[in-house]
Amino acid sequence: MIIDIHGHLGNINIAPFWRADASKLEEYCEQSGVDLLCVSASRSLMYDVREGNAEVDAALQETTKLLGYVVVSPTFSESLGDLELLKRNPKFRGVKIHPDYHGYVLSTPSNRRWVEAVADMTPMMIFHVSCMPGTGFSPAVTVAEIAKNHPGTNFVLAHMAGIYQNGNYPYFPNMDSLEAVMQMNLPNVYIDTAHYLMYVYPGVMEKMYAIAGADHIVYGTDAPLQGPMQMRFAIEVIRAMDIPEEDKAKILYKNAQKVLGL
């Protein structure tokens, strides 16, 4: 069993080579060996939140390998109405938050209060975490502080909790956000692997494992941003690690089962 906790339906970044409808995503799953892929709508992140949520709702009813996230945003407060999808369609498993694309700073008090209110309405949330130098729309520590206030909700911090490449010395990705989050010792916080550096540079996944431990890591790829070959590479990176097989199983699917309530 392999569960990819981080994917997108539609045309990510409006680039034609990253376009993937439901059938294409299922094809990617078949090619990479992924059993379930959890998706939010690219349209929700980049154009119309509610139209995108409706697209995912329709896709979930036509596919067997996809699960969904409802995208909500304080920038588009009407998106709160789509939380009803969590009740109407059991294949929706939680909420996606993406401050970078929606143009708000998560740590601003009004935005944080809005998101904290949403945390009371969903069993899990996945956050895009700012992962480039100079960005701070969704700081990992802010997400973890929200998680601390909502122990009954599971939180996934995408992109290795904001890993980024040091531009001055590019061979050593920075993991300072990951360390800061893990020092908070929160049982409901998980970190996904959706970052290309995990297989571009040797040792990145091992360092992530050393900092976070197997109980807090979930496999994710950002598909279709990463295609089926990259999805498979990421699986092989995890399988090749010199760690117990049980820990590999936690990363590849067991933790995701807990996070998603499967």
BALUM-174145 format. One record per residue: z, y, x of N, C-alpha, C, CB in turn; residue in one letter. Coordinates in steps of 0.05 Angstrom, whole numbers, padded with zeros to 5 digits, always signed. Last residue first. Glycine has a CB too. Example, Ala and Ser with C-alpha at 12.3 -4.5 7.8 and 13.67 -1.06 7.14 Angstrom:
residues 2
+00142-00045+00257+00143-00021+00273+00157+00001+00258+00114-00012+00282S;+00156-00114+00264+00156-00090+00246+00156-00066+00264+00181-00089+00226A;
//
This chain:
residues 262
+00152+00133-00172+00134+00111-00180+00150+00085-00180+00110+00108-00160L;+00169+00185-00159+00181+00171-00181+00164+00148-00191+00186+00189-00204G;+00152+00212-00115+00135+00214-00139+00146+00199-00163+00107+00203-00133L;+00190+00198-00077+00185+00226-00083+00171+00229-00110+00168+00239-00061V;+00186+00142-00076+00211+00155-00085+00206+00184-00093+00232+00154-00062K;+00134+00135-00058+00142+00123-00083+00167+00136-00094+00146+00093-00080Q;+00138+00160-00008+00122+00173-00029+00129+00161-00056+00092+00170-00024A;+00167+00123+00020+00179+00149+00015+00164+00163-00008+00179+00166+00040N;+00129+00081+00021+00154+00077+00008+00168+00104+00002+00173+00060+00025K;+00080+00094+00049+00081+00093+00020+00109+00092+00008+00066+00069+00011Y;+00081+00109+00103+00055+00105+00090+00057+00103+00060+00042+00080+00101L;+00135+00113+00117+00117+00136+00121+00092+00133+00104+00110+00140+00150I;+00154+00062+00106+00166+00085+00093+00147+00109+00094+00193+00092+00107K;+00122+00031+00140+00119+00028+00111+00131+00051+00096+00132+00001+00102A;+00143+00047+00189+00115+00053+00183+00110+00051+00153+00096+00033+00198K;+00194+00025+00184+00191+00055+00185+00162+00063+00180+00200+00065+00213D;+00182-00029+00185+00194-00018+00161+00192+00013+00161+00224-00026+00159E;+00165-00036+00237+00146-00038+00216+00156-00026+00190+00138-00067+00211E;+00193+00010+00286+00195-00013+00268+00174-00013+00245+00223-00015+00256P;+00145+00036+00334+00169+00039+00317+00170+00015+00298+00167+00066+00300I;+00100+00059+00365+00119+00038+00374+00145+00042+00360+00123+00039+00405D;+00042+00070+00326+00067+00079+00337+00085+00056+00344+00081+00099+00318M;-00003+00054+00299-00002+00049+00327+00024+00057+00341-00025+00063+00341A;+00003+00071+00247+00006+00043+00252+00008+00037+00282-00019+00028+00241R;-00007+00126+00254+00020+00117+00246+00024+00087+00252+00023+00122+00215I;-00060+00124+00270-00041+00137+00287-00013+00128+00280-00043+00168+00285V;-00084+00101+00225-00082+00086+00250-00063+00098+00270-00110+00084+00262E;-00080+00143+00188-00066+00117+00183-00062+00102+00209-00081+00100+00162I;-00114+00179+00213-00086+00186+00210-00069+00161+00204-00082+00206+00187A;-00163+00152+00209-00151+00158+00235-00122+00163+00233-00165+00182+00248F;-00170+00154+00154-00166+00128+00167-00154+00132+00194-00192+00112+00168R;-00179+00208+00148-00157+00196+00133-00150+00169+00146-00165+00192+00103M;-00225+00213+00179-00201+00225+00188-00176+00214+00173-00202+00256+00184Q;-00260+00184+00146-00256+00175+00173-00230+00187+00184-00280+00182+00191M;-00259+00214+00097-00248+00187+00098-00244+00176+00126-00267+00168+00084P;-00240+00283+00115-00256+00262+00102-00245+00235+00107-00284+00264+00111G;-00200+00336+00102-00204+00314+00121-00218+00291+00106-00176+00304+00134Q;-00211+00362+00056-00212+00377+00081-00215+00358+00104-00188+00396+00084L;-00204+00335+00008-00227+00327+00025-00230+00344+00050-00252+00327+00009P;-00142+00317+00041-00170+00310+00033-00179+00328+00010-00170+00280+00024A;-00093+00325+00065-00108+00349+00057-00137+00342+00049-00108+00370+00079D;-00061+00280+00078-00084+00287+00095-00098+00313+00088-00104+00265+00093T;+00002+00245+00087-00016+00263+00072-00038+00273+00090+00000+00287+00060G;+00059+00206+00085+00032+00208+00094+00016+00226+00075+00018+00180+00094Y;+00123+00234+00098+00104+00222+00079+00076+00226+00089+00108+00234+00050V;+00188+00229+00124+00160+00234+00129+00143+00220+00108+00152+00225+00158I;+00242+00216+00123+00234+00243+00114+00205+00249+00118+00251+00264+00127H;+00255+00169+00146+00263+00173+00119+00254+00199+00107+00293+00172+00117D;+00240+00170+00200+00222+00157+00181+00229+00163+00152+00222+00127+00185A;+00251+00234+00232+00259+00207+00225+00242+00196+00202+00288+00206+00217G;+00243+00285+00253+00248+00282+00225+00259+00254+00217+00223+00287+00209A;+00238+00280+00310+00253+00302+00298+00261+00296+00269+00235+00327+00298I;+00209+00233+00319+00234+00237+00333+00251+00259+00321+00228+00244+00363A;+00164+00243+00287+00182+00221+00281+00209+00224+00294+00169+00194+00289Y;+00141+00285+00316+00149+00289+00288+00169+00267+00280+00124+00288+00270M;+00130+00258+00364+00149+00280+00364+00159+00285+00335+00137+00305+00376K;+00091+00221+00345+00116+00211+00357+00138+00233+00357+00111+00201+00386E;+00051+00256+00331+00064+00241+00310+00090+00230+00321+00046+00218+00301M;+00038+00277+00382+00046+00295+00361+00062+00279+00339+00022+00309+00348V;+00018+00241+00420+00047+00248+00421+00056+00265+00398+00053+00261+00445G;-00047+00267+00433-00027+00245+00435+00001+00256+00434-00032+00228+00460P;-00084+00306+00387-00068+00305+00411-00049+00281+00411-00052+00331+00414Y;-00110+00290+00340-00125+00303+00361-00110+00301+00388-00131+00332+00354V;-00075+00270+00303-00092+00251+00317-00110+00263+00338-00109+00236+00297Y;-00046+00315+00289-00032+00289+00291-00049+00268+00305-00023+00279+00264M;-00078+00358+00281-00066+00355+00308-00053+00328+00311-00047+00377+00314L;-00090+00361+00227-00109+00347+00245-00097+00343+00273-00135+00362+00247Y;-00043+00347+00179-00051+00365+00200-00068+00350+00220-00026+00378+00214H;-00003+00323+00138-00030+00335+00134-00036+00356+00155-00032+00347+00106A;+00043+00294+00133+00029+00292+00158+00002+00306+00158+00025+00264+00166T;+00101+00325+00102+00077+00309+00102+00061+00313+00128+00059+00316+00078D;+00170+00315+00095+00150+00330+00110+00124+00313+00109+00159+00336+00139I;+00222+00326+00047+00204+00308+00061+00182+00325+00073+00191+00287+00041Y;+00287+00330+00020+00265+00344+00034+00249+00324+00050+00276+00366+00053V;+00334+00310+00000+00312+00313-00018+00288+00327-00006+00321+00328-00043N;+00375+00312+00039+00363+00286+00032+00338+00288+00014+00383+00269+00019P;+00379+00356+00092+00376+00355+00063+00362+00329+00055+00360+00379+00053L;+00394+00381+00143+00403+00354+00134+00402+00352+00104+00432+00349+00144N;+00382+00424+00173+00396+00429+00148+00404+00404+00134+00378+00445+00130M;+00351+00406+00214+00379+00412+00221+00395+00418+00196+00380+00435+00240Q;+00301+00405+00191+00316+00380+00194+00345+00384+00201+00302+00362+00214M;+00286+00459+00196+00290+00447+00170+00307+00421+00172+00263+00440+00157V;+00282+00466+00252+00301+00482+00236+00307+00470+00209+00290+00511+00232A;+00242+00429+00265+00269+00426+00275+00289+00441+00259+00270+00435+00304E;+00198+00453+00238+00207+00426+00231+00236+00421+00241+00188+00405+00243L;+00193+00501+00265+00201+00501+00236+00211+00474+00228+00177+00509+00219S;+00177+00484+00316+00203+00497+00313+00212+00498+00283+00202+00526+00323D;+00135+00459+00339+00148+00445+00317+00175+00458+00311+00151+00416+00323M;+00071+00474+00366+00099+00482+00361+00110+00469+00337+00100+00513+00358N;+00032+00433+00410+00036+00445+00384+00066+00452+00380+00027+00427+00361P;+00006+00439+00469+00032+00433+00459+00036+00447+00432+00054+00441+00479F;-00042+00457+00488-00038+00428+00489-00011+00420+00477-00040+00418+00517Y;-00051+00512+00491-00058+00498+00467-00052+00468+00467-00087+00501+00462P;-00023+00564+00504-00020+00538+00519-00026+00516+00498+00008+00535+00533Y;-00035+00606+00471-00034+00611+00500-00033+00585+00516-00009+00628+00506N;-00031+00585+00420-00057+00595+00429-00058+00600+00459-00064+00620+00415G;-00002+00529+00397+00004+00552+00414-00022+00561+00427+00025+00545+00436N;-00013+00509+00332-00020+00505+00359-00015+00531+00375-00050+00497+00362Q;+00039+00491+00285+00015+00506+00293+00011+00503+00323+00017+00535+00285Y;+00070+00463+00227+00062+00460+00255+00038+00478+00262+00056+00430+00262I;+00094+00465+00177+00083+00489+00189+00076+00487+00218+00102+00512+00185G;+00111+00415+00162+00130+00438+00160+00120+00462+00174+00157+00430+00170A;+00064+00385+00165+00085+00381+00185+00105+00404+00186+00073+00376+00213M;+00037+00401+00118+00028+00410+00145+00049+00408+00166+00017+00438+00144H;+00087+00413+00067+00061+00404+00077+00057+00413+00106+00038+00414+00059A;+00144+00389+00044+00135+00411+00060+00109+00402+00074+00156+00421+00080L;+00168+00369-00018+00150+00361+00005+00140+00387+00018+00126+00343-00005V;+00226+00354-00053+00209+00375-00041+00193+00363-00018+00227+00399-00032F;+00255+00332-00114+00245+00326-00087+00225+00347-00078+00231+00298-00087N;+00314+00353-00147+00285+00355-00145+00276+00348-00117+00275+00384-00153T;+00368+00355-00145+00356+00335-00163+00326+00335-00162+00366+00340-00190G;+00383+00399-00114+00385+00372-00102+00373+00350-00120+00414+00365-00097P;+00370+00457-00106+00360+00439-00127+00360+00410-00118+00332+00448-00136H;+00385+00485-00062+00396+00494-00088+00388+00476-00111+00386+00522-00094N;+00356+00461-00023+00385+00458-00022+00397+00466-00049+00397+00475+00001K;+00305+00480-00035+00311+00451-00039+00341+00447-00040+00298+00434-00018A;+00310+00532-00017+00306+00527-00046+00313+00498-00052+00276+00533-00054I;+00314+00521+00037+00336+00534+00024+00334+00531-00007+00337+00564+00031E;+00263+00500+00047+00287+00482+00049+00311+00495+00036+00293+00477+00079A;+00232+00546+00040+00228+00523+00022+00253+00504+00023+00203+00507+00030V;+00252+00575+00083+00256+00585+00056+00252+00563+00036+00236+00608+00050T;+00235+00544+00126+00264+00546+00121+00269+00557+00093+00277+00565+00142V;+00179+00551+00123+00191+00525+00118+00220+00527+00112+00187+00507+00142A;+00150+00606+00089+00165+00596+00112+00179+00570+00105+00186+00616+00122P;+00097+00627+00067+00115+00606+00056+00130+00593+00079+00098+00585+00041S;+00075+00670+00095+00076+00671+00066+00096+00650+00054+00048+00666+00054F;+00067+00682+00148+00094+00676+00139+00097+00677+00109+00113+00696+00151G;+00027+00680+00206+00029+00678+00177+00058+00671+00170+00010+00657+00166T;+00028+00679+00262+00025+00705+00249+00026+00704+00219+00000+00717+00257G;-00003+00615+00270+00013+00637+00282+00007+00664+00267+00006+00640+00312P;-00003+00574+00212-00018+00588+00233-00001+00610+00244-00045+00599+00221M;+00021+00552+00168+00017+00535+00191-00001+00548+00212+00005+00509+00182C;+00064+00555+00114+00048+00570+00132+00046+00557+00159+00060+00599+00136S;+00059+00501+00070+00077+00515+00088+00060+00529+00110+00098+00496+00101V;+00051+00486+00004+00037+00493+00028+00056+00509+00045+00010+00509+00022H;+00096+00441-00026+00091+00468-00017+00072+00469+00006+00117+00482-00010F;+00109+00403-00082+00097+00403-00056+00088+00432-00049+00073+00383-00055I;+00163+00378-00120+00146+00401-00114+00134+00397-00086+00161+00428-00116M;+00189+00340-00175+00181+00343-00147+00163+00367-00144+00168+00318-00136M;+00205+00344-00229+00219+00325-00211+00212+00327-00182+00214+00297-00220P;+00215+00408-00258+00197+00388-00248+00213+00369-00229+00173+00400-00232T;+00246+00451-00271+00229+00441-00292+00212+00418-00283+00212+00462-00303M;+00273+00476-00230+00289+00463-00251+00273+00448-00272+00307+00484-00264D;+00232+00500-00203+00244+00476-00191+00262+00461-00211+00260+00483-00166A;+00222+00546-00231+00204+00523-00235+00216+00498-00224+00177+00529-00220V;+00263+00577-00210+00264+00570-00239+00246+00546-00244+00256+00594-00256A;+00245+00583-00158+00269+00568-00163+00272+00560-00192+00294+00585-00154E;+00201+00617-00168+00196+00589-00159+00221+00572-00163+00188+00589-00129V;+00228+00663-00183+00208+00651-00201+00204+00622-00194+00181+00667-00199W;+00259+00674-00138+00272+00668-00163+00253+00654-00182+00283+00694-00176R;+00218+00685-00101+00235+00662-00097+00249+00655-00123+00255+00667-00075R;+00197+00732-00122+00180+00708-00121+00197+00683-00117+00160+00710-00098N;+00241+00766-00115+00230+00761-00142+00213+00736-00143+00214+00785-00152S;+00250+00765-00057+00270+00755-00077+00258+00749-00105+00291+00776-00081P;+00204+00735-00013+00210+00759-00029+00228+00751-00053+00184+00773-00039T;+00190+00685+00007+00218+00694+00012+00224+00721-00002+00222+00697+00041S;+00136+00679-00006+00156+00662-00020+00184+00673-00016+00155+00634-00010L;+00091+00728-00019+00109+00718+00002+00132+00704-00012+00120+00741+00020V;+00024+00717-00044+00052+00727-00046+00069+00715-00025+00063+00721-00075Y;-00029+00697-00050-00024+00724-00041+00004+00734-00047-00043+00742-00054G;-00049+00647-00059-00044+00664-00083-00033+00692-00076-00024+00650-00101H;-00053+00624-00009-00078+00629-00024-00073+00647-00048-00090+00603-00033Y;+00002+00624+00005-00018+00636+00023-00043+00643+00007-00025+00617+00046D;+00033+00596-00034+00034+00625-00032+00012+00638-00015+00061+00633-00020P;+00027+00546-00071+00011+00555-00048+00011+00585-00046-00019+00544-00052H;+00054+00489-00099+00059+00517-00094+00043+00525-00069+00090+00523-00091I;+00050+00439-00150+00040+00449-00124+00044+00479-00122+00010+00442-00120K;+00091+00391-00181+00081+00418-00180+00072+00425-00152+00102+00439-00190V;+00083+00324-00208+00098+00347-00199+00082+00372-00198+00110+00341-00172G;+00051+00284-00230+00077+00276-00219+00094+00300-00209+00073+00258-00196R;+00008+00264-00280+00018+00287-00265+00046+00281-00256+00017+00313-00283F;+00006+00218-00308-00005+00217-00281-00001+00243-00266-00035+00211-00283K;+00025+00229-00360+00044+00217-00340+00033+00215-00312+00053+00190-00349P;+00015+00284-00395-00001+00265-00379+00017+00254-00357-00026+00279-00367N;+00053+00314-00422+00031+00303-00437+00016+00281-00422+00012+00325-00445R;+00090+00333-00384+00100+00317-00407+00077+00302-00421+00114+00335-00427K;+00060+00361-00349+00078+00341-00338+00089+00323-00360+00101+00355-00324L;+00035+00398-00381+00019+00375-00372+00037+00354-00361-00002+00384-00352L;+00070+00440-00386+00069+00420-00408+00053+00395-00401+00056+00433-00433E;+00058+00473-00346+00079+00453-00340+00081+00433-00363+00106+00467-00336L;+00024+00511-00363+00012+00486-00356+00033+00465-00348-00007+00489-00333D;+00052+00558-00370+00045+00542-00394+00035+00515-00387+00025+00557-00410G;+00053+00581-00320+00077+00566-00329+00071+00549-00353+00100+00585-00335L;+00009+00612-00315+00006+00584-00306+00031+00568-00314+00002+00583-00276S;+00021+00664-00325+00013+00648-00348+00010+00618-00341-00014+00659-00359E;+00029+00686-00275+00053+00676-00289+00045+00659-00314+00071+00698-00297S;+00003+00689-00221-00010+00683-00247+00011+00670-00265-00035+00664-00243F;+00040+00699-00183+00018+00717-00185+00003+00714-00211-00001+00713-00161T;+00073+00655-00186+00083+00680-00198+00061+00701-00200+00106+00690-00182P;+00041+00594-00204+00043+00616-00185+00054+00640-00199+00016+00623-00172S;+00024+00523-00202+00035+00547-00216+00040+00568-00195+00061+00540-00231V;-00011+00464-00212-00008+00488-00195+00003+00511-00212-00036+00496-00182V;+00009+00399-00219+00003+00424-00234+00008+00447-00215+00022+00426-00260V;-00021+00343-00188-00001+00364-00188-00010+00387-00205+00004+00373-00158Y;-00035+00272-00201-00040+00300-00201-00015+00318-00198-00053+00308-00225G;-00070+00214-00174-00047+00226-00188-00050+00256-00185-00020+00215-00177L;-00123+00167-00172-00114+00194-00170-00089+00199-00186-00135+00214-00178L;-00145+00117-00181-00132+00122-00155-00119+00149-00153-00151+00117-00133K;-00172+00116-00229-00149+00098-00226-00133+00103-00200-00159+00069-00225T;-00199+00165-00276-00197+00151-00250-00172+00134-00249-00196+00172-00227T;-00198+00195-00321-00223+00180-00316-00221+00163-00291-00246+00199-00313E;-00154+00225-00326-00159+00206-00348-00183+00189-00343-00163+00222-00373Q;-00156+00257-00282-00136+00236-00282-00141+00216-00304-00108+00248-00285L;-00195+00294-00298-00201+00275-00277-00182+00252-00277-00202+00288-00249A;-00168+00326-00336-00191+00310-00344-00197+00288-00323-00216+00327-00347A;-00129+00349-00302-00121+00333-00326-00144+00315-00335-00113+00352-00348D;-00161+00377-00266-00146+00354-00257-00138+00336-00280-00121+00363-00241V;-00181+00416-00302-00199+00398-00288-00185+00373-00278-00213+00412-00265E;-00134+00443-00315-00148+00428-00336-00168+00408-00324-00163+00447-00355A;-00123+00467-00267-00104+00447-00278-00117+00430-00299-00079+00461-00289N;-00167+00502-00265-00164+00481-00246-00145+00459-00255-00155+00491-00220G;-00156+00537-00307-00180+00521-00307-00178+00497-00289-00205+00539-00300E;-00108+00559-00287-00107+00542-00310-00133+00526-00314-00103+00559-00335R;-00125+00588-00240-00104+00567-00239-00106+00548-00263-00076+00581-00239V;-00184+00602-00211-00171+00604-00237-00151+00581-00239-00191+00602-00261D;-00187+00604-00149-00202+00619-00169-00186+00623-00195-00228+00605-00175Y;-00157+00575-00113-00176+00595-00103-00190+00612-00124-00196+00582-00086M;-00124+00537-00136-00115+00551-00112-00132+00575-00105-00114+00532-00088L;-00154+00517-00177-00128+00529-00183-00118+00545-00160-00108+00507-00190S;-00197+00495-00150-00202+00518-00168-00176+00532-00174-00216+00509-00194R;-00174+00451-00126-00182+00473-00109-00187+00498-00126-00208+00466-00094S;-00118+00421-00158-00146+00431-00160-00152+00453-00141-00152+00440-00189A;-00083+00368-00124-00084+00392-00140-00113+00402-00140-00064+00414-00128S;-00070+00297-00121-00087+00321-00117-00078+00344-00135-00116+00313-00124V;-00056+00239-00086-00045+00259-00104-00059+00285-00100-00014+00262-00099C;-00081+00174-00086-00085+00201-00074-00075+00221-00095-00114+00206-00066L;-00071+00106-00070-00066+00128-00088-00068+00155-00073-00038+00126-00102L;-00092+00075-00028-00089+00064-00055-00086+00085-00076-00066+00044-00056D;-00137+00079+00025-00116+00092+00011-00115+00082-00018-00119+00123+00011V;-00179+00063+00058-00157+00044+00052-00134+00056+00038-00149+00031+00077G;-00224+00093+00065-00202+00097+00084-00179+00077+00080-00191+00125+00081S;-00259+00080+00024-00268+00079+00052-00246+00080+00072-00288+00102+00057Q;-00228+00089-00022-00239+00062-00016-00246+00060+00013-00263+00056-00033E;-00220+00144-00018-00197+00126-00017-00207+00098-00010-00183+00125-00045C;-00272+00163-00023-00258+00168+00002-00234+00149+00004-00248+00197+00003Y;-00281+00147-00076-00297+00135-00055-00283+00139-00028-00326+00147-00055E;-00246+00182-00101-00240+00153-00103-00257+00138-00082-00247+00143-00131E;-00272+00229-00089-00246+00225-00078-00238+00195-00079-00225+00241-00093L;-00319+00222-00119-00321+00224-00090-00294+00219-00077-00332+00252-00082K;-00298+00223-00171-00311+00198-00161-00314+00199-00130-00339+00195-00174S;-00278+00276-00174-00260+00253-00176-00273+00227-00165-00252+00248-00205A;-00313+00314-00123-00303+00309-00150-00287+00284-00150-00327+00308-00170D;-00312+00355-00069-00307+00327-00076-00297+00326-00105-00286+00314-00057A;-00335+00393-00015-00335+00389-00044-00331+00360-00050-00362+00399-00056R;-00341+00408+00037-00314+00399+00029-00312+00395-00001-00292+00419+00038W;-00391+00428+00043-00386+00402+00056-00357+00392+00050-00390+00405+00086F;-00388+00477+00016-00402+00455+00003-00396+00428+00017-00432+00459+00004P;-00328+00513+00009-00348+00503+00028-00361+00478+00017-00334+00496+00055A;-00285+00535-00017-00312+00542-00026-00333+00533-00007-00313+00573-00030I;-00237+00512-00002-00247+00534+00014-00275+00543+00007-00245+00527+00043N;-00257+00454-00037-00237+00467-00021-00250+00488-00003-00222+00446-00004I;-00277+00440-00095-00291+00451-00072-00272+00467-00055-00315+00469-00081N;-00244+00381-00121-00262+00404-00123-00272+00414-00096-00249+00426-00138G;-00177+00366-00111-00200+00361-00127-00218+00385-00127-00193+00353-00156L;-00140+00347-00054-00150+00368-00072-00175+00359-00086-00156+00394-00056H;-00077+00319-00029-00106+00322-00031-00113+00343-00051-00118+00295-00039G;-00024+00286-00008-00034+00314-00006-00065+00314-00006-00023+00327+00019H;-00004+00235-00003+00010+00253-00021-00002+00281-00023+00039+00256-00012I;-00029+00174-00005-00035+00200+00007-00024+00221-00012-00066+00203+00012D;-00003+00111+00004-00004+00134-00015-00008+00159+00001+00023+00135-00032I;-00017+00044+00011-00018+00070+00025-00021+00091+00003-00041+00072+00046I;+00000-00024+00017+00000+00000+00000+00000+00025+00018+00024+00000-00019M;
//
